[in-house]
Amino acid sequence: MTKKPSRPKRQEQQQIVGLIGIGLDNQDQHIRLTTGEHYVLYGGSQETHERMVDAAIHVTETLRRKGKSLPEASVEEVIDLLREAHERQR
């Protein structure tokens, strides 16, 4: 049996095409849904949903000011912006 020569694995660049937020702490049975160009946020209490909206807006607006859209940003950059949004909410 002959072994095929191994090929270097092509590393595909990761891309974030959208954000999805799901809140699970809803007690009032109110259905909350917010959509944007690159995000969908569903559920949660009023406070949780507002925090998800604030985070999504922070990410998309910060990228817009840099002249980028979500798919154009690196995964690391988006993660950093989400962390920054979380820190701002404390």
Biopython code that builds the backbone (N, CA, C, O; Angstrom):
import numpy as np
from Bio.PDB.StructureBuilder import StructureBuilder

atoms = [
    (1, "MET", "N", (0.848, -1.160, 0.000)),
    (1, "MET", "CA", (0.000, 0.000, 0.000)),
    (1, "MET", "C", (0.903, 1.234, 0.000)),
    (1, "MET", "O", (1.807, 1.356, 0.827)),
    (2, "THR", "N", (0.648, 2.130, -0.924)),
    (2, "THR", "CA", (1.456, 3.351, -0.984)),
    (2, "THR", "C", (0.731, 4.483, -0.268)),
    (2, "THR", "O", (-0.491, 4.624, -0.330)),
    (3, "LYS", "N", (1.523, 5.258, 0.395)),
    (3, "LYS", "CA", (0.970, 6.371, 1.151)),
    (3, "LYS", "C", (1.070, 7.636, 0.312)),
    (3, "LYS", "O", (2.119, 7.943, -0.256)),
    (4, "LYS", "N", (-0.042, 8.367, 0.245)),
    (4, "LYS", "CA", (-0.047, 9.611, -0.512)),
    (4, "LYS", "C", (0.768, 10.655, 0.250)),
    (4, "LYS", "O", (0.733, 10.704, 1.480)),
    (5, "PRO", "N", (1.486, 11.472, -0.477)),
    (5, "PRO", "CA", (2.227, 12.530, 0.219)),
    (5, "PRO", "C", (1.255, 13.484, 0.910)),
    (5, "PRO", "O", (0.204, 13.837, 0.376)),
    (6, "SER", "N", (1.641, 13.877, 2.098)),
    (6, "SER", "CA", (0.751, 14.780, 2.833)),
    (6, "SER", "C", (0.870, 16.188, 2.284)),
    (6, "SER", "O", (1.948, 16.656, 1.918)),
    (7, "ARG", "N", (-0.244, 16.826, 2.243)),
    (7, "ARG", "CA", (-0.294, 18.211, 1.777)),
    (7, "ARG", "C", (-0.432, 19.112, 2.997)),
    (7, "ARG", "O", (-1.086, 18.750, 3.974)),
    (8, "PRO", "N", (0.168, 20.251, 2.936)),
    (8, "PRO", "CA", (-0.038, 21.177, 4.050)),
    (8, "PRO", "C", (-1.511, 21.569, 4.102)),
    (8, "PRO", "O", (-2.123, 21.868, 3.076)),
    (9, "LYS", "N", (-2.067, 21.565, 5.306)),
    (9, "LYS", "CA", (-3.470, 21.934, 5.453)),
    (9, "LYS", "C", (-3.622, 23.426, 5.220)),
    (9, "LYS", "O", (-2.903, 24.247, 5.790)),
    (10, "ARG", "N", (-4.560, 23.742, 4.381)),
    (10, "ARG", "CA", (-4.837, 25.141, 4.088)),
    (10, "ARG", "C", (-5.661, 25.712, 5.229)),
    (10, "ARG", "O", (-6.760, 25.235, 5.516)),
    (11, "GLN", "N", (-5.133, 26.714, 5.860)),
    (11, "GLN", "CA", (-5.873, 27.344, 6.945)),
    (11, "GLN", "C", (-6.774, 28.414, 6.348)),
    (11, "GLN", "O", (-6.315, 29.392, 5.756)),
    (12, "GLU", "N", (-8.050, 28.198, 6.521)),
    (12, "GLU", "CA", (-8.997, 29.177, 6.036)),
    (12, "GLU", "C", (-9.144, 30.280, 7.075)),
    (12, "GLU", "O", (-9.179, 30.023, 8.278)),
    (13, "GLN", "N", (-9.226, 31.487, 6.596)),
    (13, "GLN", "CA", (-9.369, 32.608, 7.509)),
    (13, "GLN", "C", (-10.787, 32.598, 8.073)),
    (13, "GLN", "O", (-11.764, 32.500, 7.331)),
    (14, "GLN", "N", (-10.879, 32.699, 9.383)),
    (14, "GLN", "CA", (-12.179, 32.715, 10.025)),
    (14, "GLN", "C", (-12.828, 34.073, 9.811)),
    (14, "GLN", "O", (-12.161, 35.107, 9.766)),
    (15, "GLN", "N", (-14.138, 34.038, 9.682)),
    (15, "GLN", "CA", (-14.881, 35.263, 9.434)),
    (15, "GLN", "C", (-16.174, 35.235, 10.239)),
    (15, "GLN", "O", (-16.857, 34.212, 10.299)),
    (16, "ILE", "N", (-16.497, 36.346, 10.844)),
    (16, "ILE", "CA", (-17.771, 36.477, 11.538)),
    (16, "ILE", "C", (-18.728, 37.193, 10.595)),
    (16, "ILE", "O", (-18.475, 38.324, 10.179)),
    (17, "VAL", "N", (-19.816, 36.532, 10.264)),
    (17, "VAL", "CA", (-20.771, 37.143, 9.345)),
    (17, "VAL", "C", (-21.965, 37.740, 10.076)),
    (17, "VAL", "O", (-22.738, 38.499, 9.492)),
    (18, "GLY", "N", (-22.117, 37.402, 11.346)),
    (18, "GLY", "CA", (-23.217, 37.962, 12.113)),
    (18, "GLY", "C", (-23.133, 37.571, 13.567)),
    (18, "GLY", "O", (-22.425, 36.636, 13.939)),
    (19, "LEU", "N", (-23.868, 38.302, 14.385)),
    (19, "LEU", "CA", (-23.944, 38.020, 15.806)),
    (19, "LEU", "C", (-25.366, 37.566, 16.132)),
    (19, "LEU", "O", (-26.338, 38.108, 15.606)),
    (20, "ILE", "N", (-25.472, 36.577, 16.995)),
    (20, "ILE", "CA", (-26.769, 36.111, 17.478)),
    (20, "ILE", "C", (-26.735, 36.196, 18.998)),
    (20, "ILE", "O", (-25.817, 35.683, 19.638)),
    (21, "GLY", "N", (-27.732, 36.841, 19.562)),
    (21, "GLY", "CA", (-27.852, 36.929, 21.009)),
    (21, "GLY", "C", (-29.162, 36.303, 21.444)),
    (21, "GLY", "O", (-30.216, 36.604, 20.883)),
    (22, "ILE", "N", (-29.102, 35.438, 22.437)),
    (22, "ILE", "CA", (-30.305, 34.792, 22.957)),
    (22, "ILE", "C", (-30.335, 34.991, 24.468)),
    (22, "ILE", "O", (-29.442, 34.538, 25.183)),
    (23, "GLY", "N", (-31.364, 35.667, 24.940)),
    (23, "GLY", "CA", (-31.542, 35.884, 26.374)),
    (23, "GLY", "C", (-32.494, 34.842, 26.932)),
    (23, "GLY", "O", (-33.556, 34.591, 26.363)),
    (24, "LEU", "N", (-32.113, 34.242, 28.041)),
    (24, "LEU", "CA", (-32.906, 33.150, 28.608)),
    (24, "LEU", "C", (-33.547, 33.488, 29.945)),
    (24, "LEU", "O", (-34.120, 32.608, 30.588)),
    (25, "ASP", "N", (-33.464, 34.736, 30.377)),
    (25, "ASP", "CA", (-33.946, 35.084, 31.709)),
    (25, "ASP", "C", (-35.285, 35.821, 31.705)),
    (25, "ASP", "O", (-35.585, 36.550, 32.651)),
    (26, "ASN", "N", (-36.078, 35.648, 30.680)),
    (26, "ASN", "CA", (-37.352, 36.338, 30.562)),
    (26, "ASN", "C", (-38.386, 35.740, 31.509)),
    (26, "ASN", "O", (-38.649, 34.538, 31.470)),
    (27, "GLN", "N", (-38.970, 36.582, 32.360)),
    (27, "GLN", "CA", (-40.015, 36.144, 33.288)),
    (27, "GLN", "C", (-41.380, 36.731, 32.936)),
    (27, "GLN", "O", (-42.401, 36.242, 33.421)),
    (28, "ASP", "N", (-41.415, 37.773, 32.099)),
    (28, "ASP", "CA", (-42.672, 38.480, 31.845)),
    (28, "ASP", "C", (-43.410, 38.019, 30.583)),
    (28, "ASP", "O", (-44.430, 38.606, 30.222)),
    (29, "GLN", "N", (-42.921, 37.002, 29.926)),
    (29, "GLN", "CA", (-43.550, 36.447, 28.725)),
    (29, "GLN", "C", (-43.590, 37.423, 27.550)),
    (29, "GLN", "O", (-44.267, 37.161, 26.556)),
    (30, "HIS", "N", (-42.879, 38.537, 27.648)),
    (30, "HIS", "CA", (-42.807, 39.502, 26.546)),
    (30, "HIS", "C", (-41.781, 38.989, 25.537)),
    (30, "HIS", "O", (-40.683, 38.580, 25.914)),
    (31, "ILE", "N", (-42.139, 39.011, 24.268)),
    (31, "ILE", "CA", (-41.218, 38.551, 23.225)),
    (31, "ILE", "C", (-40.429, 39.755, 22.723)),
    (31, "ILE", "O", (-40.992, 40.728, 22.223)),
    (32, "ARG", "N", (-39.120, 39.663, 22.871)),
    (32, "ARG", "CA", (-38.242, 40.745, 22.433)),
    (32, "ARG", "C", (-37.399, 40.257, 21.265)),
    (32, "ARG", "O", (-36.760, 39.207, 21.344)),
    (33, "LEU", "N", (-37.400, 41.020, 20.187)),
    (33, "LEU", "CA", (-36.623, 40.676, 19.004)),
    (33, "LEU", "C", (-36.076, 41.957, 18.406)),
    (33, "LEU", "O", (-36.829, 42.884, 18.107)),
    (34, "THR", "N", (-34.779, 42.007, 18.235)),
    (34, "THR", "CA", (-34.126, 43.162, 17.629)),
    (34, "THR", "C", (-33.191, 42.653, 16.548)),
    (34, "THR", "O", (-32.412, 41.726, 16.771)),
    (35, "THR", "N", (-33.275, 43.264, 15.376)),
    (35, "THR", "CA", (-32.400, 42.860, 14.280)),
    (35, "THR", "C", (-31.657, 44.078, 13.748)),
    (35, "THR", "O", (-32.146, 45.207, 13.799)),
    (36, "GLY", "N", (-30.482, 43.815, 13.247)),
    (36, "GLY", "CA", (-29.680, 44.821, 12.588)),
    (36, "GLY", "C", (-29.085, 44.190, 11.344)),
    (36, "GLY", "O", (-29.390, 43.043, 11.015)),
    (37, "GLU", "N", (-28.248, 44.928, 10.660)),
    (37, "GLU", "CA", (-27.676, 44.406, 9.418)),
    (37, "GLU", "C", (-26.878, 43.123, 9.652)),
    (37, "GLU", "O", (-26.901, 42.220, 8.816)),
    (38, "HIS", "N", (-26.179, 43.038, 10.774)),
    (38, "HIS", "CA", (-25.341, 41.874, 11.036)),
    (38, "HIS", "C", (-25.610, 41.248, 12.395)),
    (38, "HIS", "O", (-24.731, 40.597, 12.961)),
    (39, "TYR", "N", (-26.821, 41.436, 12.930)),
    (39, "TYR", "CA", (-27.123, 40.793, 14.210)),
    (39, "TYR", "C", (-28.619, 40.528, 14.372)),
    (39, "TYR", "O", (-29.465, 41.217, 13.802)),
    (40, "VAL", "N", (-28.905, 39.507, 15.168)),
    (40, "VAL", "CA", (-30.264, 39.158, 15.574)),
    (40, "VAL", "C", (-30.211, 38.881, 17.075)),
    (40, "VAL", "O", (-29.410, 38.069, 17.538)),
    (41, "LEU", "N", (-31.064, 39.559, 17.821)),
    (41, "LEU", "CA", (-31.107, 39.405, 19.274)),
    (41, "LEU", "C", (-32.517, 38.990, 19.662)),
    (41, "LEU", "O", (-33.489, 39.628, 19.259)),
    (42, "TYR", "N", (-32.631, 37.921, 20.446)),
    (42, "TYR", "CA", (-33.935, 37.373, 20.778)),
    (42, "TYR", "C", (-34.031, 37.072, 22.270)),
    (42, "TYR", "O", (-33.113, 36.519, 22.875)),
    (43, "GLY", "N", (-35.160, 37.451, 22.837)),
    (43, "GLY", "CA", (-35.480, 37.041, 24.198)),
    (43, "GLY", "C", (-34.797, 37.857, 25.265)),
    (43, "GLY", "O", (-34.242, 38.928, 25.019)),
    (44, "GLY", "N", (-34.861, 37.306, 26.460)),
    (44, "GLY", "CA", (-34.266, 37.929, 27.622)),
    (44, "GLY", "C", (-35.218, 38.885, 28.310)),
    (44, "GLY", "O", (-36.227, 39.305, 27.743)),
    (45, "SER", "N", (-34.881, 39.216, 29.530)),
    (45, "SER", "CA", (-35.623, 40.245, 30.257)),
    (45, "SER", "C", (-35.356, 41.582, 29.569)),
    (45, "SER", "O", (-34.497, 41.678, 28.692)),
    (46, "GLN", "N", (-36.089, 42.599, 29.968)),
    (46, "GLN", "CA", (-35.868, 43.909, 29.372)),
    (46, "GLN", "C", (-34.418, 44.343, 29.557)),
    (46, "GLN", "O", (-33.793, 44.835, 28.618)),
    (47, "GLU", "N", (-33.878, 44.163, 30.771)),
    (47, "GLU", "CA", (-32.495, 44.561, 31.054)),
    (47, "GLU", "C", (-31.499, 43.765, 30.210)),
    (47, "GLU", "O", (-30.582, 44.337, 29.620)),
    (48, "THR", "N", (-31.680, 42.464, 30.156)),
    (48, "THR", "CA", (-30.763, 41.620, 29.379)),
    (48, "THR", "C", (-30.814, 41.983, 27.907)),
    (48, "THR", "O", (-29.775, 42.087, 27.255)),
    (49, "HIS", "N", (-32.013, 42.177, 27.380)),
    (49, "HIS", "CA", (-32.145, 42.504, 25.963)),
    (49, "HIS", "C", (-31.485, 43.844, 25.655)),
    (49, "HIS", "O", (-30.813, 43.992, 24.634)),
    (50, "GLU", "N", (-31.678, 44.813, 26.534)),
    (50, "GLU", "CA", (-31.038, 46.119, 26.341)),
    (50, "GLU", "C", (-29.519, 45.995, 26.347)),
    (50, "GLU", "O", (-28.837, 46.669, 25.575)),
    (51, "ARG", "N", (-28.990, 45.141, 27.211)),
    (51, "ARG", "CA", (-27.534, 44.941, 27.256)),
    (51, "ARG", "C", (-27.034, 44.298, 25.960)),
    (51, "ARG", "O", (-25.971, 44.657, 25.453)),
    (52, "MET", "N", (-27.812, 43.342, 25.427)),
    (52, "MET", "CA", (-27.417, 42.724, 24.149)),
    (52, "MET", "C", (-27.448, 43.757, 23.029)),
    (52, "MET", "O", (-26.552, 43.795, 22.186)),
    (53, "VAL", "N", (-28.485, 44.596, 23.023)),
    (53, "VAL", "CA", (-28.597, 45.648, 21.999)),
    (53, "VAL", "C", (-27.418, 46.612, 22.115)),
    (53, "VAL", "O", (-26.790, 46.952, 21.112)),
    (54, "ASP", "N", (-27.122, 47.048, 23.331)),
    (54, "ASP", "CA", (-25.994, 47.971, 23.536)),
    (54, "ASP", "C", (-24.679, 47.364, 23.039)),
    (54, "ASP", "O", (-23.875, 48.052, 22.410)),
    (55, "ALA", "N", (-24.465, 46.087, 23.320)),
    (55, "ALA", "CA", (-23.227, 45.421, 22.877)),
    (55, "ALA", "C", (-23.167, 45.334, 21.352)),
    (55, "ALA", "O", (-22.129, 45.612, 20.752)),
    (56, "ALA", "N", (-24.271, 44.951, 20.734)),
    (56, "ALA", "CA", (-24.286, 44.834, 19.268)),
    (56, "ALA", "C", (-24.058, 46.193, 18.614)),
    (56, "ALA", "O", (-23.321, 46.303, 17.634)),
    (57, "ILE", "N", (-24.693, 47.225, 19.162)),
    (57, "ILE", "CA", (-24.505, 48.571, 18.615)),
    (57, "ILE", "C", (-23.070, 49.037, 18.818)),
    (57, "ILE", "O", (-22.480, 49.638, 17.920)),
    (58, "HIS", "N", (-22.504, 48.764, 19.991)),
    (58, "HIS", "CA", (-21.110, 49.148, 20.246)),
    (58, "HIS", "C", (-20.177, 48.515, 19.214)),
    (58, "HIS", "O", (-19.312, 49.190, 18.656)),
    (59, "VAL", "N", (-20.354, 47.234, 18.967)),
    (59, "VAL", "CA", (-19.492, 46.533, 18.009)),
    (59, "VAL", "C", (-19.667, 47.113, 16.610)),
    (59, "VAL", "O", (-18.685, 47.474, 15.962)),
    (60, "THR", "N", (-20.913, 47.207, 16.138)),
    (60, "THR", "CA", (-21.130, 47.650, 14.756)),
    (60, "THR", "C", (-20.751, 49.115, 14.554)),
    (60, "THR", "O", (-20.198, 49.470, 13.513)),
    (61, "GLU", "N", (-21.042, 49.971, 15.537)),
    (61, "GLU", "CA", (-20.698, 51.389, 15.388)),
    (61, "GLU", "C", (-19.192, 51.623, 15.472)),
    (61, "GLU", "O", (-18.656, 52.448, 14.732)),
    (62, "THR", "N", (-18.512, 50.918, 16.350)),
    (62, "THR", "CA", (-17.054, 51.061, 16.444)),
    (62, "THR", "C", (-16.405, 50.618, 15.138)),
    (62, "THR", "O", (-15.492, 51.276, 14.639)),
    (63, "LEU", "N", (-16.875, 49.505, 14.589)),
    (63, "LEU", "CA", (-16.329, 49.043, 13.305)),
    (63, "LEU", "C", (-16.653, 50.028, 12.185)),
    (63, "LEU", "O", (-15.814, 50.289, 11.323)),
    (64, "ARG", "N", (-17.867, 50.576, 12.197)),
    (64, "ARG", "CA", (-18.255, 51.547, 11.165)),
    (64, "ARG", "C", (-17.333, 52.761, 11.191)),
    (64, "ARG", "O", (-16.916, 53.258, 10.145)),
    (65, "ARG", "N", (-17.015, 53.239, 12.411)),
    (65, "ARG", "CA", (-16.097, 54.386, 12.520)),
    (65, "ARG", "C", (-14.710, 54.058, 11.974)),
    (65, "ARG", "O", (-13.987, 54.945, 11.520)),
    (66, "LYS", "N", (-14.346, 52.776, 12.021)),
    (66, "LYS", "CA", (-13.057, 52.336, 11.478)),
    (66, "LYS", "C", (-13.157, 52.038, 9.987)),
    (66, "LYS", "O", (-12.161, 51.669, 9.364)),
    (67, "GLY", "N", (-14.339, 52.192, 9.412)),
    (67, "GLY", "CA", (-14.534, 51.934, 7.985)),
    (67, "GLY", "C", (-14.683, 50.458, 7.658)),
    (67, "GLY", "O", (-14.388, 50.039, 6.539)),
    (68, "LYS", "N", (-15.141, 49.663, 8.624)),
    (68, "LYS", "CA", (-15.276, 48.220, 8.426)),
    (68, "LYS", "C", (-16.703, 47.770, 8.702)),
    (68, "LYS", "O", (-17.459, 48.426, 9.418)),
    (69, "SER", "N", (-17.046, 46.635, 8.115)),
    (69, "SER", "CA", (-18.283, 45.961, 8.489)),
    (69, "SER", "C", (-17.894, 44.737, 9.309)),
    (69, "SER", "O", (-16.716, 44.387, 9.388)),
    (70, "LEU", "N", (-18.876, 44.088, 9.917)),
    (70, "LEU", "CA", (-18.587, 42.921, 10.752)),
    (70, "LEU", "C", (-17.819, 41.840, 9.985)),
    (70, "LEU", "O", (-16.837, 41.319, 10.513)),
    (71, "PRO", "N", (-18.224, 41.482, 8.764)),
    (71, "PRO", "CA", (-17.467, 40.438, 8.048)),
    (71, "PRO", "C", (-16.027, 40.839, 7.695)),
    (71, "PRO", "O", (-15.187, 39.976, 7.438)),
    (72, "GLU", "N", (-15.750, 42.124, 7.685)),
    (72, "GLU", "CA", (-14.399, 42.586, 7.365)),
    (72, "GLU", "C", (-13.474, 42.619, 8.579)),
    (72, "GLU", "O", (-12.256, 42.718, 8.429)),
    (73, "ALA", "N", (-14.039, 42.538, 9.767)),
    (73, "ALA", "CA", (-13.248, 42.592, 10.998)),
    (73, "ALA", "C", (-12.688, 41.212, 11.327)),
    (73, "ALA", "O", (-13.274, 40.190, 10.968)),
    (74, "SER", "N", (-11.564, 41.197, 12.004)),
    (74, "SER", "CA", (-10.998, 39.919, 12.434)),
    (74, "SER", "C", (-11.795, 39.387, 13.621)),
    (74, "SER", "O", (-12.449, 40.145, 14.336)),
    (75, "VAL", "N", (-11.729, 38.091, 13.815)),
    (75, "VAL", "CA", (-12.414, 37.461, 14.942)),
    (75, "VAL", "C", (-11.916, 38.073, 16.243)),
    (75, "VAL", "O", (-12.714, 38.376, 17.130)),
    (76, "GLU", "N", (-10.624, 38.256, 16.366)),
    (76, "GLU", "CA", (-10.046, 38.819, 17.578)),
    (76, "GLU", "C", (-10.559, 40.233, 17.847)),
    (76, "GLU", "O", (-10.823, 40.599, 18.992)),
    (77, "GLU", "N", (-10.697, 41.019, 16.786)),
    (77, "GLU", "CA", (-11.171, 42.393, 16.938)),
    (77, "GLU", "C", (-12.617, 42.408, 17.453)),
    (77, "GLU", "O", (-12.961, 43.215, 18.317)),
    (78, "VAL", "N", (-13.451, 41.525, 16.927)),
    (78, "VAL", "CA", (-14.843, 41.465, 17.367)),
    (78, "VAL", "C", (-14.924, 41.001, 18.822)),
    (78, "VAL", "O", (-15.698, 41.548, 19.607)),
    (79, "ILE", "N", (-14.139, 40.007, 19.175)),
    (79, "ILE", "CA", (-14.119, 39.533, 20.562)),
    (79, "ILE", "C", (-13.684, 40.653, 21.493)),
    (79, "ILE", "O", (-14.276, 40.840, 22.556)),
    (80, "ASP", "N", (-12.657, 41.399, 21.107)),
    (80, "ASP", "CA", (-12.199, 42.522, 21.929)),
    (80, "ASP", "C", (-13.299, 43.571, 22.102)),
    (80, "ASP", "O", (-13.475, 44.113, 23.193)),
    (81, "LEU", "N", (-14.034, 43.856, 21.032)),
    (81, "LEU", "CA", (-15.106, 44.845, 21.114)),
    (81, "LEU", "C", (-16.257, 44.351, 21.997)),
    (81, "LEU", "O", (-16.864, 45.140, 22.721)),
    (82, "LEU", "N", (-16.556, 43.060, 21.941)),
    (82, "LEU", "CA", (-17.592, 42.503, 22.809)),
    (82, "LEU", "C", (-17.161, 42.563, 24.274)),
    (82, "LEU", "O", (-17.971, 42.864, 25.151)),
    (83, "ARG", "N", (-15.893, 42.280, 24.534)),
    (83, "ARG", "CA", (-15.383, 42.403, 25.910)),
    (83, "ARG", "C", (-15.456, 43.838, 26.395)),
    (83, "ARG", "O", (-15.829, 44.107, 27.537)),
    (84, "GLU", "N", (-15.092, 44.759, 25.506)),
    (84, "GLU", "CA", (-15.137, 46.185, 25.835)),
    (84, "GLU", "C", (-16.582, 46.603, 26.156)),
    (84, "GLU", "O", (-16.812, 47.348, 27.109)),
    (85, "ALA", "N", (-17.532, 46.137, 25.382)),
    (85, "ALA", "CA", (-18.940, 46.459, 25.627)),
    (85, "ALA", "C", (-19.380, 45.900, 26.968)),
    (85, "ALA", "O", (-20.115, 46.554, 27.708)),
    (86, "HIS", "N", (-18.933, 44.696, 27.281)),
    (86, "HIS", "CA", (-19.281, 44.078, 28.560)),
    (86, "HIS", "C", (-18.709, 44.885, 29.725)),
    (86, "HIS", "O", (-19.394, 45.102, 30.725)),
    (87, "GLU", "N", (-17.473, 45.324, 29.601)),
    (87, "GLU", "CA", (-16.837, 46.118, 30.651)),
    (87, "GLU", "C", (-17.555, 47.451, 30.858)),
    (87, "GLU", "O", (-17.677, 47.926, 31.987)),
    (88, "ARG", "N", (-18.027, 48.047, 29.773)),
    (88, "ARG", "CA", (-18.744, 49.328, 29.854)),
    (88, "ARG", "C", (-20.059, 49.178, 30.599)),
    (88, "ARG", "O", (-20.540, 50.134, 31.206)),
    (89, "GLN", "N", (-20.645, 47.985, 30.558)),
    (89, "GLN", "CA", (-21.946, 47.761, 31.166)),
    (89, "GLN", "C", (-21.857, 47.494, 32.663)),
    (89, "GLN", "O", (-22.887, 47.438, 33.335)),
    (90, "ARG", "N", (-20.675, 47.332, 33.191)),
    (90, "ARG", "CA", (-20.521, 47.049, 34.621)),
    (90, "ARG", "C", (-20.732, 48.271, 35.447)),
    (90, "ARG", "O", (-20.640, 48.211, 36.673)),
]
sb = StructureBuilder()
sb.init_structure("model")
sb.init_model(0)
sb.init_chain("A")
sb.init_seg("    ")
for serial, (resi, resn, name, xyz) in enumerate(atoms, 1):
    if name == "N":
        sb.init_residue(resn, " ", resi, " ")
    sb.init_atom(name, np.array(xyz, "f"), 0.0, 1.0, " ", f" {name:<3s}", serial, name[0])
structure = sb.get_structure()
